């Protein structure tokens, strides 16, 4: 019979693993983003009422 051994690369089986945690200059909480979007929508409605 033929040799049927399969050679896999070491580590994660060929998959690349990137750093899951990264540092950014801006760290915003999701609540702040939601409030900011609501304020933009309210400002847009306010402008459409005036003009």
mmCIF entry with sequence, helices, sheets and N, C-alpha, C, O atoms, coordinates in Angstrom:
data_MODEL
# 
_entry.id   MODEL 
# 
_entity.id                         1 
_entity.type                       polymer 
_entity.pdbx_number_of_molecules   1 
# 
_entity_poly.entity_id                      1 
_entity_poly.type                           'polypeptide(L)' 
_entity_poly.nstd_linkage                   no 
_entity_poly.nstd_monomer                   no 
_entity_poly.pdbx_seq_one_letter_code       
;(UNK)(UNK)(UNK)(UNK)(UNK)(UNK)(UNK)(UNK)(UNK)(UNK)(UNK)(UNK)(UNK)(UNK)(UNK)(UNK)
(UNK)(UNK)(UNK)(UNK)(UNK)(UNK)(UNK)(UNK)(UNK)(UNK)(UNK)(UNK)(UNK)(UNK)(UNK)(UNK)
(UNK)(UNK)(UNK)(UNK)(UNK)(UNK)(UNK)(UNK)(UNK)(UNK)(UNK)(UNK)(UNK)(UNK)(UNK)(UNK)
(UNK)(UNK)(UNK)
;
_entity_poly.pdbx_seq_one_letter_code_can   XXXXXXXXXXXXXXXXXXXXXXXXXXXXXXXXXXXXXXXXXXXXXXXXXXX 
_entity_poly.pdbx_strand_id                 A 
# 
loop_
_entity_poly_seq.entity_id 
_entity_poly_seq.num 
_entity_poly_seq.mon_id 
_entity_poly_seq.hetero 
1 1  UNK n 
1 2  UNK n 
1 3  UNK n 
1 4  UNK n 
1 5  UNK n 
1 6  UNK n 
1 7  UNK n 
1 8  UNK n 
1 9  UNK n 
1 10 UNK n 
1 11 UNK n 
1 12 UNK n 
1 13 UNK n 
1 14 UNK n 
1 15 UNK n 
1 16 UNK n 
1 17 UNK n 
1 18 UNK n 
1 19 UNK n 
1 20 UNK n 
1 21 UNK n 
1 22 UNK n 
1 23 UNK n 
1 24 UNK n 
1 25 UNK n 
1 26 UNK n 
1 27 UNK n 
1 28 UNK n 
1 29 UNK n 
1 30 UNK n 
1 31 UNK n 
1 32 UNK n 
1 33 UNK n 
1 34 UNK n 
1 35 UNK n 
1 36 UNK n 
1 37 UNK n 
1 38 UNK n 
1 39 UNK n 
1 40 UNK n 
1 41 UNK n 
1 42 UNK n 
1 43 UNK n 
1 44 UNK n 
1 45 UNK n 
1 46 UNK n 
1 47 UNK n 
1 48 UNK n 
1 49 UNK n 
1 50 UNK n 
1 51 UNK n 
# 
_struct_asym.id          A 
_struct_asym.entity_id   1 
# 
_struct_conf.conf_type_id            HELX_P 
_struct_conf.id                      HELX_P1 
_struct_conf.pdbx_PDB_helix_id       AA1 
_struct_conf.beg_label_comp_id       UNK 
_struct_conf.beg_label_asym_id       A 
_struct_conf.beg_label_seq_id        30 
_struct_conf.pdbx_beg_PDB_ins_code   ? 
_struct_conf.end_label_comp_id       UNK 
_struct_conf.end_label_asym_id       A 
_struct_conf.end_label_seq_id        50 
_struct_conf.pdbx_end_PDB_ins_code   ? 
_struct_conf.beg_auth_comp_id        UNK 
_struct_conf.beg_auth_asym_id        A 
_struct_conf.beg_auth_seq_id         30 
_struct_conf.end_auth_comp_id        UNK 
_struct_conf.end_auth_asym_id        A 
_struct_conf.end_auth_seq_id         50 
_struct_conf.pdbx_PDB_helix_class    1 
_struct_conf.details                 ? 
_struct_conf.pdbx_PDB_helix_length   21 
# 
_struct_conf_type.id          HELX_P 
_struct_conf_type.criteria    ? 
_struct_conf_type.reference   ? 
# 
loop_
_atom_site.group_PDB 
_atom_site.id 
_atom_site.type_symbol 
_atom_site.label_atom_id 
_atom_site.label_alt_id 
_atom_site.label_comp_id 
_atom_site.label_asym_id 
_atom_site.label_entity_id 
_atom_site.label_seq_id 
_atom_site.pdbx_PDB_ins_code 
_atom_site.Cartn_x 
_atom_site.Cartn_y 
_atom_site.Cartn_z 
_atom_site.occupancy 
_atom_site.B_iso_or_equiv 
_atom_site.pdbx_formal_charge 
_atom_site.auth_seq_id 
_atom_site.auth_comp_id 
_atom_site.auth_asym_id 
_atom_site.auth_atom_id 
_atom_site.pdbx_PDB_model_num 
ATOM 1   N N  . UNK A 1 1  ? 0.825   -1.183 0.000  1.00 0.00 ? 1  UNK A N  1 
ATOM 2   C CA . UNK A 1 1  ? 0.000   0.000  0.000  1.00 0.00 ? 1  UNK A CA 1 
ATOM 3   C C  . UNK A 1 1  ? 0.875   1.255  0.000  1.00 0.00 ? 1  UNK A C  1 
ATOM 4   O O  . UNK A 1 1  ? 2.030   1.239  0.425  1.00 0.00 ? 1  UNK A O  1 
ATOM 5   N N  . UNK A 1 2  ? 0.293   2.313  -0.481 1.00 0.00 ? 2  UNK A N  1 
ATOM 6   C CA . UNK A 1 2  ? 1.018   3.578  -0.554 1.00 0.00 ? 2  UNK A CA 1 
ATOM 7   C C  . UNK A 1 2  ? 1.011   4.255  0.811  1.00 0.00 ? 2  UNK A C  1 
ATOM 8   O O  . UNK A 1 2  ? 0.123   4.027  1.632  1.00 0.00 ? 2  UNK A O  1 
ATOM 9   N N  . UNK A 1 3  ? 2.004   5.079  1.032  1.00 0.00 ? 3  UNK A N  1 
ATOM 10  C CA . UNK A 1 3  ? 2.080   5.833  2.282  1.00 0.00 ? 3  UNK A CA 1 
ATOM 11  C C  . UNK A 1 3  ? 1.035   6.954  2.220  1.00 0.00 ? 3  UNK A C  1 
ATOM 12  O O  . UNK A 1 3  ? 1.137   7.832  1.363  1.00 0.00 ? 3  UNK A O  1 
ATOM 13  N N  . UNK A 1 4  ? 0.035   6.945  3.109  1.00 0.00 ? 4  UNK A N  1 
ATOM 14  C CA . UNK A 1 4  ? -1.066  7.918  3.063  1.00 0.00 ? 4  UNK A CA 1 
ATOM 15  C C  . UNK A 1 4  ? -0.987  8.925  4.192  1.00 0.00 ? 4  UNK A C  1 
ATOM 16  O O  . UNK A 1 4  ? -2.003  9.512  4.565  1.00 0.00 ? 4  UNK A O  1 
ATOM 17  N N  . UNK A 1 5  ? 0.186   9.134  4.736  1.00 0.00 ? 5  UNK A N  1 
ATOM 18  C CA . UNK A 1 5  ? 0.290   10.118 5.816  1.00 0.00 ? 5  UNK A CA 1 
ATOM 19  C C  . UNK A 1 5  ? 0.196   11.522 5.230  1.00 0.00 ? 5  UNK A C  1 
ATOM 20  O O  . UNK A 1 5  ? 0.777   11.814 4.185  1.00 0.00 ? 5  UNK A O  1 
ATOM 21  N N  . UNK A 1 6  ? -0.537  12.373 5.915  1.00 0.00 ? 6  UNK A N  1 
ATOM 22  C CA . UNK A 1 6  ? -0.745  13.750 5.475  1.00 0.00 ? 6  UNK A CA 1 
ATOM 23  C C  . UNK A 1 6  ? 0.052   14.660 6.394  1.00 0.00 ? 6  UNK A C  1 
ATOM 24  O O  . UNK A 1 6  ? -0.021  14.538 7.617  1.00 0.00 ? 6  UNK A O  1 
ATOM 25  N N  . UNK A 1 7  ? 0.793   15.551 5.817  1.00 0.00 ? 7  UNK A N  1 
ATOM 26  C CA . UNK A 1 7  ? 1.594   16.488 6.594  1.00 0.00 ? 7  UNK A CA 1 
ATOM 27  C C  . UNK A 1 7  ? 0.859   17.824 6.684  1.00 0.00 ? 7  UNK A C  1 
ATOM 28  O O  . UNK A 1 7  ? 0.642   18.496 5.676  1.00 0.00 ? 7  UNK A O  1 
ATOM 29  N N  . UNK A 1 8  ? 0.486   18.193 7.889  1.00 0.00 ? 8  UNK A N  1 
ATOM 30  C CA . UNK A 1 8  ? -0.195  19.471 8.111  1.00 0.00 ? 8  UNK A CA 1 
ATOM 31  C C  . UNK A 1 8  ? 0.812   20.478 8.652  1.00 0.00 ? 8  UNK A C  1 
ATOM 32  O O  . UNK A 1 8  ? 1.736   20.099 9.371  1.00 0.00 ? 8  UNK A O  1 
ATOM 33  N N  . UNK A 1 9  ? 0.647   21.751 8.319  1.00 0.00 ? 9  UNK A N  1 
ATOM 34  C CA . UNK A 1 9  ? 1.535   22.754 8.892  1.00 0.00 ? 9  UNK A CA 1 
ATOM 35  C C  . UNK A 1 9  ? 1.310   22.862 10.404 1.00 0.00 ? 9  UNK A C  1 
ATOM 36  O O  . UNK A 1 9  ? 0.221   22.580 10.903 1.00 0.00 ? 9  UNK A O  1 
ATOM 37  N N  . UNK A 1 10 ? 2.337   23.267 11.105 1.00 0.00 ? 10 UNK A N  1 
ATOM 38  C CA . UNK A 1 10 ? 2.225   23.380 12.550 1.00 0.00 ? 10 UNK A CA 1 
ATOM 39  C C  . UNK A 1 10 ? 1.368   24.561 12.971 1.00 0.00 ? 10 UNK A C  1 
ATOM 40  O O  . UNK A 1 10 ? 1.025   25.416 12.154 1.00 0.00 ? 10 UNK A O  1 
ATOM 41  N N  . UNK A 1 11 ? 1.036   24.602 14.217 1.00 0.00 ? 11 UNK A N  1 
ATOM 42  C CA . UNK A 1 11 ? 0.273   25.729 14.740 1.00 0.00 ? 11 UNK A CA 1 
ATOM 43  C C  . UNK A 1 11 ? -1.215  25.513 14.599 1.00 0.00 ? 11 UNK A C  1 
ATOM 44  O O  . UNK A 1 11 ? -1.764  24.561 15.155 1.00 0.00 ? 11 UNK A O  1 
ATOM 45  N N  . UNK A 1 12 ? -1.865  26.377 13.869 1.00 0.00 ? 12 UNK A N  1 
ATOM 46  C CA . UNK A 1 12 ? -3.322  26.347 13.748 1.00 0.00 ? 12 UNK A CA 1 
ATOM 47  C C  . UNK A 1 12 ? -3.781  25.678 12.464 1.00 0.00 ? 12 UNK A C  1 
ATOM 48  O O  . UNK A 1 12 ? -4.876  25.972 11.985 1.00 0.00 ? 12 UNK A O  1 
ATOM 49  N N  . UNK A 1 13 ? -3.011  24.820 11.913 1.00 0.00 ? 13 UNK A N  1 
ATOM 50  C CA . UNK A 1 13 ? -3.420  24.101 10.715 1.00 0.00 ? 13 UNK A CA 1 
ATOM 51  C C  . UNK A 1 13 ? -3.439  24.987 9.486  1.00 0.00 ? 13 UNK A C  1 
ATOM 52  O O  . UNK A 1 13 ? -4.257  24.773 8.591  1.00 0.00 ? 13 UNK A O  1 
ATOM 53  N N  . UNK A 1 14 ? -2.569  25.967 9.415  1.00 0.00 ? 14 UNK A N  1 
ATOM 54  C CA . UNK A 1 14 ? -2.507  26.840 8.261  1.00 0.00 ? 14 UNK A CA 1 
ATOM 55  C C  . UNK A 1 14 ? -3.327  28.102 8.391  1.00 0.00 ? 14 UNK A C  1 
ATOM 56  O O  . UNK A 1 14 ? -3.206  29.003 7.560  1.00 0.00 ? 14 UNK A O  1 
ATOM 57  N N  . UNK A 1 15 ? -4.167  28.191 9.422  1.00 0.00 ? 15 UNK A N  1 
ATOM 58  C CA . UNK A 1 15 ? -4.970  29.395 9.618  1.00 0.00 ? 15 UNK A CA 1 
ATOM 59  C C  . UNK A 1 15 ? -4.131  30.454 10.308 1.00 0.00 ? 15 UNK A C  1 
ATOM 60  O O  . UNK A 1 15 ? -3.342  30.146 11.202 1.00 0.00 ? 15 UNK A O  1 
ATOM 61  N N  . UNK A 1 16 ? -4.301  31.694 9.895  1.00 0.00 ? 16 UNK A N  1 
ATOM 62  C CA . UNK A 1 16 ? -3.553  32.774 10.524 1.00 0.00 ? 16 UNK A CA 1 
ATOM 63  C C  . UNK A 1 16 ? -4.380  33.333 11.674 1.00 0.00 ? 16 UNK A C  1 
ATOM 64  O O  . UNK A 1 16 ? -5.593  33.505 11.550 1.00 0.00 ? 16 UNK A O  1 
ATOM 65  N N  . UNK A 1 17 ? -3.741  33.608 12.758 1.00 0.00 ? 17 UNK A N  1 
ATOM 66  C CA . UNK A 1 17 ? -4.434  34.165 13.920 1.00 0.00 ? 17 UNK A CA 1 
ATOM 67  C C  . UNK A 1 17 ? -3.907  35.578 14.153 1.00 0.00 ? 17 UNK A C  1 
ATOM 68  O O  . UNK A 1 17 ? -2.719  35.779 14.404 1.00 0.00 ? 17 UNK A O  1 
ATOM 69  N N  . UNK A 1 18 ? -4.798  36.535 14.066 1.00 0.00 ? 18 UNK A N  1 
ATOM 70  C CA . UNK A 1 18 ? -4.427  37.920 14.279 1.00 0.00 ? 18 UNK A CA 1 
ATOM 71  C C  . UNK A 1 18 ? -4.732  38.312 15.713 1.00 0.00 ? 18 UNK A C  1 
ATOM 72  O O  . UNK A 1 18 ? -5.533  37.662 16.384 1.00 0.00 ? 18 UNK A O  1 
ATOM 73  N N  . UNK A 1 19 ? -4.108  39.350 16.172 1.00 0.00 ? 19 UNK A N  1 
ATOM 74  C CA . UNK A 1 19 ? -4.330  39.823 17.532 1.00 0.00 ? 19 UNK A CA 1 
ATOM 75  C C  . UNK A 1 19 ? -5.767  40.300 17.678 1.00 0.00 ? 19 UNK A C  1 
ATOM 76  O O  . UNK A 1 19 ? -6.208  41.184 16.942 1.00 0.00 ? 19 UNK A O  1 
ATOM 77  N N  . UNK A 1 20 ? -6.492  39.725 18.616 1.00 0.00 ? 20 UNK A N  1 
ATOM 78  C CA . UNK A 1 20 ? -7.901  40.082 18.793 1.00 0.00 ? 20 UNK A CA 1 
ATOM 79  C C  . UNK A 1 20 ? -8.061  41.411 19.513 1.00 0.00 ? 20 UNK A C  1 
ATOM 80  O O  . UNK A 1 20 ? -9.056  42.107 19.311 1.00 0.00 ? 20 UNK A O  1 
ATOM 81  N N  . UNK A 1 21 ? -7.116  41.765 20.334 1.00 0.00 ? 21 UNK A N  1 
ATOM 82  C CA . UNK A 1 21 ? -7.173  43.025 21.055 1.00 0.00 ? 21 UNK A CA 1 
ATOM 83  C C  . UNK A 1 21 ? -6.207  43.998 20.397 1.00 0.00 ? 21 UNK A C  1 
ATOM 84  O O  . UNK A 1 21 ? -5.038  43.675 20.188 1.00 0.00 ? 21 UNK A O  1 
ATOM 85  N N  . UNK A 1 22 ? -6.690  45.174 20.074 1.00 0.00 ? 22 UNK A N  1 
ATOM 86  C CA . UNK A 1 22 ? -5.812  46.167 19.489 1.00 0.00 ? 22 UNK A CA 1 
ATOM 87  C C  . UNK A 1 22 ? -6.073  47.504 20.158 1.00 0.00 ? 22 UNK A C  1 
ATOM 88  O O  . UNK A 1 22 ? -7.178  47.770 20.631 1.00 0.00 ? 22 UNK A O  1 
ATOM 89  N N  . UNK A 1 23 ? -5.072  48.323 20.193 1.00 0.00 ? 23 UNK A N  1 
ATOM 90  C CA . UNK A 1 23 ? -5.173  49.627 20.834 1.00 0.00 ? 23 UNK A CA 1 
ATOM 91  C C  . UNK A 1 23 ? -5.540  50.674 19.790 1.00 0.00 ? 23 UNK A C  1 
ATOM 92  O O  . UNK A 1 23 ? -4.980  50.707 18.695 1.00 0.00 ? 23 UNK A O  1 
ATOM 93  N N  . UNK A 1 24 ? -6.493  51.527 20.154 1.00 0.00 ? 24 UNK A N  1 
ATOM 94  C CA . UNK A 1 24 ? -6.877  52.627 19.276 1.00 0.00 ? 24 UNK A CA 1 
ATOM 95  C C  . UNK A 1 24 ? -6.773  53.932 20.049 1.00 0.00 ? 24 UNK A C  1 
ATOM 96  O O  . UNK A 1 24 ? -6.735  53.941 21.279 1.00 0.00 ? 24 UNK A O  1 
ATOM 97  N N  . UNK A 1 25 ? -6.727  55.018 19.316 1.00 0.00 ? 25 UNK A N  1 
ATOM 98  C CA . UNK A 1 25 ? -6.701  56.323 19.958 1.00 0.00 ? 25 UNK A CA 1 
ATOM 99  C C  . UNK A 1 25 ? -8.085  56.704 20.471 1.00 0.00 ? 25 UNK A C  1 
ATOM 100 O O  . UNK A 1 25 ? -8.207  57.464 21.431 1.00 0.00 ? 25 UNK A O  1 
ATOM 101 N N  . UNK A 1 26 ? -9.123  56.179 19.833 1.00 0.00 ? 26 UNK A N  1 
ATOM 102 C CA . UNK A 1 26 ? -10.495 56.470 20.228 1.00 0.00 ? 26 UNK A CA 1 
ATOM 103 C C  . UNK A 1 26 ? -11.115 55.220 20.833 1.00 0.00 ? 26 UNK A C  1 
ATOM 104 O O  . UNK A 1 26 ? -11.197 54.181 20.179 1.00 0.00 ? 26 UNK A O  1 
ATOM 105 N N  . UNK A 1 27 ? -11.546 55.324 22.070 1.00 0.00 ? 27 UNK A N  1 
ATOM 106 C CA . UNK A 1 27 ? -12.258 54.206 22.683 1.00 0.00 ? 27 UNK A CA 1 
ATOM 107 C C  . UNK A 1 27 ? -13.623 54.724 23.118 1.00 0.00 ? 27 UNK A C  1 
ATOM 108 O O  . UNK A 1 27 ? -13.752 55.381 24.151 1.00 0.00 ? 27 UNK A O  1 
ATOM 109 N N  . UNK A 1 28 ? -14.633 54.421 22.320 1.00 0.00 ? 28 UNK A N  1 
ATOM 110 C CA . UNK A 1 28 ? -15.987 54.896 22.574 1.00 0.00 ? 28 UNK A CA 1 
ATOM 111 C C  . UNK A 1 28 ? -16.849 53.743 23.064 1.00 0.00 ? 28 UNK A C  1 
ATOM 112 O O  . UNK A 1 28 ? -16.766 52.621 22.564 1.00 0.00 ? 28 UNK A O  1 
ATOM 113 N N  . UNK A 1 29 ? -17.672 54.049 24.049 1.00 0.00 ? 29 UNK A N  1 
ATOM 114 C CA . UNK A 1 29 ? -18.638 53.058 24.497 1.00 0.00 ? 29 UNK A CA 1 
ATOM 115 C C  . UNK A 1 29 ? -19.788 53.025 23.496 1.00 0.00 ? 29 UNK A C  1 
ATOM 116 O O  . UNK A 1 29 ? -20.089 54.043 22.872 1.00 0.00 ? 29 UNK A O  1 
ATOM 117 N N  . UNK A 1 30 ? -20.432 51.877 23.333 1.00 0.00 ? 30 UNK A N  1 
ATOM 118 C CA . UNK A 1 30 ? -21.560 51.799 22.385 1.00 0.00 ? 30 UNK A CA 1 
ATOM 119 C C  . UNK A 1 30 ? -22.695 52.766 22.725 1.00 0.00 ? 30 UNK A C  1 
ATOM 120 O O  . UNK A 1 30 ? -23.373 53.262 21.825 1.00 0.00 ? 30 UNK A O  1 
ATOM 121 N N  . UNK A 1 31 ? -22.905 53.035 24.000 1.00 0.00 ? 31 UNK A N  1 
ATOM 122 C CA . UNK A 1 31 ? -23.969 53.970 24.391 1.00 0.00 ? 31 UNK A CA 1 
ATOM 123 C C  . UNK A 1 31 ? -23.685 55.369 23.855 1.00 0.00 ? 31 UNK A C  1 
ATOM 124 O O  . UNK A 1 31 ? -24.609 56.072 23.448 1.00 0.00 ? 31 UNK A O  1 
ATOM 125 N N  . UNK A 1 32 ? -22.416 55.782 23.849 1.00 0.00 ? 32 UNK A N  1 
ATOM 126 C CA . UNK A 1 32 ? -22.066 57.097 23.323 1.00 0.00 ? 32 UNK A CA 1 
ATOM 127 C C  . UNK A 1 32 ? -22.335 57.183 21.825 1.00 0.00 ? 32 UNK A C  1 
ATOM 128 O O  . UNK A 1 32 ? -22.775 58.222 21.332 1.00 0.00 ? 32 UNK A O  1 
ATOM 129 N N  . UNK A 1 33 ? -22.081 56.131 21.119 1.00 0.00 ? 33 UNK A N  1 
ATOM 130 C CA . UNK A 1 33 ? -22.327 56.117 19.668 1.00 0.00 ? 33 UNK A CA 1 
ATOM 131 C C  . UNK A 1 33 ? -23.818 56.227 19.392 1.00 0.00 ? 33 UNK A C  1 
ATOM 132 O O  . UNK A 1 33 ? -24.231 56.960 18.494 1.00 0.00 ? 33 UNK A O  1 
ATOM 133 N N  . UNK A 1 34 ? -24.628 55.503 20.158 1.00 0.00 ? 34 UNK A N  1 
ATOM 134 C CA . UNK A 1 34 ? -26.086 55.553 19.965 1.00 0.00 ? 34 UNK A CA 1 
ATOM 135 C C  . UNK A 1 34 ? -26.607 56.948 20.261 1.00 0.00 ? 34 UNK A C  1 
ATOM 136 O O  . UNK A 1 34 ? -27.433 57.469 19.511 1.00 0.00 ? 34 UNK A O  1 
ATOM 137 N N  . UNK A 1 35 ? -26.139 57.567 21.347 1.00 0.00 ? 35 UNK A N  1 
ATOM 138 C CA . UNK A 1 35 ? -26.577 58.926 21.690 1.00 0.00 ? 35 UNK A CA 1 
ATOM 139 C C  . UNK A 1 35 ? -26.163 59.905 20.601 1.00 0.00 ? 35 UNK A C  1 
ATOM 140 O O  . UNK A 1 35 ? -26.938 60.793 20.246 1.00 0.00 ? 35 UNK A O  1 
ATOM 141 N N  . UNK A 1 36 ? -24.961 59.761 20.066 1.00 0.00 ? 36 UNK A N  1 
ATOM 142 C CA . UNK A 1 36 ? -24.486 60.640 19.007 1.00 0.00 ? 36 UNK A CA 1 
ATOM 143 C C  . UNK A 1 36 ? -25.355 60.514 17.757 1.00 0.00 ? 36 UNK A C  1 
ATOM 144 O O  . UNK A 1 36 ? -25.686 61.523 17.134 1.00 0.00 ? 36 UNK A O  1 
ATOM 145 N N  . UNK A 1 37 ? -25.726 59.293 17.384 1.00 0.00 ? 37 UNK A N  1 
ATOM 146 C CA . UNK A 1 37 ? -26.579 59.083 16.208 1.00 0.00 ? 37 UNK A CA 1 
ATOM 147 C C  . UNK A 1 37 ? -27.962 59.677 16.442 1.00 0.00 ? 37 UNK A C  1 
ATOM 148 O O  . UNK A 1 37 ? -28.529 60.292 15.539 1.00 0.00 ? 37 UNK A O  1 
ATOM 149 N N  . UNK A 1 38 ? -28.509 59.504 17.632 1.00 0.00 ? 38 UNK A N  1 
ATOM 150 C CA . UNK A 1 38 ? -29.831 60.076 17.943 1.00 0.00 ? 38 UNK A CA 1 
ATOM 151 C C  . UNK A 1 38 ? -29.766 61.597 17.886 1.00 0.00 ? 38 UNK A C  1 
ATOM 152 O O  . UNK A 1 38 ? -30.704 62.229 17.398 1.00 0.00 ? 38 UNK A O  1 
ATOM 153 N N  . UNK A 1 39 ? -28.687 62.197 18.370 1.00 0.00 ? 39 UNK A N  1 
ATOM 154 C CA . UNK A 1 39 ? -28.555 63.653 18.304 1.00 0.00 ? 39 UNK A CA 1 
ATOM 155 C C  . UNK A 1 39 ? -28.452 64.142 16.858 1.00 0.00 ? 39 UNK A C  1 
ATOM 156 O O  . UNK A 1 39 ? -29.009 65.186 16.521 1.00 0.00 ? 39 UNK A O  1 
ATOM 157 N N  . UNK A 1 40 ? -27.761 63.413 16.018 1.00 0.00 ? 40 UNK A N  1 
ATOM 158 C CA . UNK A 1 40 ? -27.675 63.795 14.601 1.00 0.00 ? 40 UNK A CA 1 
ATOM 159 C C  . UNK A 1 40 ? -29.049 63.718 13.947 1.00 0.00 ? 40 UNK A C  1 
ATOM 160 O O  . UNK A 1 40 ? -29.420 64.611 13.184 1.00 0.00 ? 40 UNK A O  1 
ATOM 161 N N  . UNK A 1 41 ? -29.807 62.666 14.235 1.00 0.00 ? 41 UNK A N  1 
ATOM 162 C CA . UNK A 1 41 ? -31.151 62.536 13.662 1.00 0.00 ? 41 UNK A CA 1 
ATOM 163 C C  . UNK A 1 41 ? -32.050 63.657 14.166 1.00 0.00 ? 41 UNK A C  1 
ATOM 164 O O  . UNK A 1 41 ? -32.810 64.231 13.386 1.00 0.00 ? 41 UNK A O  1 
ATOM 165 N N  . UNK A 1 42 ? -31.977 63.980 15.457 1.00 0.00 ? 42 UNK A N  1 
ATOM 166 C CA . UNK A 1 42 ? -32.793 65.058 16.012 1.00 0.00 ? 42 UNK A CA 1 
ATOM 167 C C  . UNK A 1 42 ? -32.417 66.400 15.390 1.00 0.00 ? 42 UNK A C  1 
ATOM 168 O O  . UNK A 1 42 ? -33.292 67.219 15.110 1.00 0.00 ? 42 UNK A O  1 
ATOM 169 N N  . UNK A 1 43 ? -31.134 66.629 15.174 1.00 0.00 ? 43 UNK A N  1 
ATOM 170 C CA . UNK A 1 43 ? -30.691 67.865 14.544 1.00 0.00 ? 43 UNK A CA 1 
ATOM 171 C C  . UNK A 1 43 ? -31.205 67.955 13.113 1.00 0.00 ? 43 UNK A C  1 
ATOM 172 O O  . UNK A 1 43 ? -31.615 69.024 12.661 1.00 0.00 ? 43 UNK A O  1 
ATOM 173 N N  . UNK A 1 44 ? -31.184 66.834 12.404 1.00 0.00 ? 44 UNK A N  1 
ATOM 174 C CA . UNK A 1 44 ? -31.686 66.800 11.020 1.00 0.00 ? 44 UNK A CA 1 
ATOM 175 C C  . UNK A 1 44 ? -33.184 67.094 10.976 1.00 0.00 ? 44 UNK A C  1 
ATOM 176 O O  . UNK A 1 44 ? -33.643 67.837 10.108 1.00 0.00 ? 44 UNK A O  1 
ATOM 177 N N  . UNK A 1 45 ? -33.937 66.527 11.890 1.00 0.00 ? 45 UNK A N  1 
ATOM 178 C CA . UNK A 1 45 ? -35.380 66.794 11.948 1.00 0.00 ? 45 UNK A CA 1 
ATOM 179 C C  . UNK A 1 45 ? -35.621 68.250 12.313 1.00 0.00 ? 45 UNK A C  1 
ATOM 180 O O  . UNK A 1 45 ? -36.515 68.889 11.759 1.00 0.00 ? 45 UNK A O  1 
ATOM 181 N N  . UNK A 1 46 ? -34.839 68.775 13.232 1.00 0.00 ? 46 UNK A N  1 
ATOM 182 C CA . UNK A 1 46 ? -34.968 70.177 13.626 1.00 0.00 ? 46 UNK A CA 1 
ATOM 183 C C  . UNK A 1 46 ? -34.717 71.105 12.428 1.00 0.00 ? 46 UNK A C  1 
ATOM 184 O O  . UNK A 1 46 ? -35.445 72.080 12.237 1.00 0.00 ? 46 UNK A O  1 
ATOM 185 N N  . UNK A 1 47 ? -33.693 70.805 11.628 1.00 0.00 ? 47 UNK A N  1 
ATOM 186 C CA . UNK A 1 47 ? -33.418 71.626 10.456 1.00 0.00 ? 47 UNK A CA 1 
ATOM 187 C C  . UNK A 1 47 ? -34.529 71.538 9.414  1.00 0.00 ? 47 UNK A C  1 
ATOM 188 O O  . UNK A 1 47 ? -34.851 72.532 8.762  1.00 0.00 ? 47 UNK A O  1 
ATOM 189 N N  . UNK A 1 48 ? -35.118 70.346 9.255  1.00 0.00 ? 48 UNK A N  1 
ATOM 190 C CA . UNK A 1 48 ? -36.180 70.215 8.254  1.00 0.00 ? 48 UNK A CA 1 
ATOM 191 C C  . UNK A 1 48 ? -37.453 70.933 8.701  1.00 0.00 ? 48 UNK A C  1 
ATOM 192 O O  . UNK A 1 48 ? -38.235 71.358 7.850  1.00 0.00 ? 48 UNK A O  1 
ATOM 193 N N  . UNK A 1 49 ? -37.686 71.083 10.005 1.00 0.00 ? 49 UNK A N  1 
ATOM 194 C CA . UNK A 1 49 ? -38.854 71.810 10.495 1.00 0.00 ? 49 UNK A CA 1 
ATOM 195 C C  . UNK A 1 49 ? -38.659 73.311 10.283 1.00 0.00 ? 49 UNK A C  1 
ATOM 196 O O  . UNK A 1 49 ? -39.600 74.014 9.913  1.00 0.00 ? 49 UNK A O  1 
ATOM 197 N N  . UNK A 1 50 ? -37.447 73.800 10.514 1.00 0.00 ? 50 UNK A N  1 
ATOM 198 C CA . UNK A 1 50 ? -37.174 75.240 10.382 1.00 0.00 ? 50 UNK A CA 1 
ATOM 199 C C  . UNK A 1 50 ? -37.220 75.654 8.924  1.00 0.00 ? 50 UNK A C  1 
ATOM 200 O O  . UNK A 1 50 ? -37.815 76.682 8.603  1.00 0.00 ? 50 UNK A O  1 
ATOM 201 N N  . UNK A 1 51 ? -36.614 74.889 8.033  1.00 0.00 ? 51 UNK A N  1 
ATOM 202 C CA . UNK A 1 51 ? -36.533 75.301 6.627  1.00 0.00 ? 51 UNK A CA 1 
ATOM 203 C C  . UNK A 1 51 ? -37.602 74.634 5.851  1.00 0.00 ? 51 UNK A C  1 
ATOM 204 O O  . UNK A 1 51 ? -37.710 74.845 4.643  1.00 0.00 ? 51 UNK A O  1 
# 
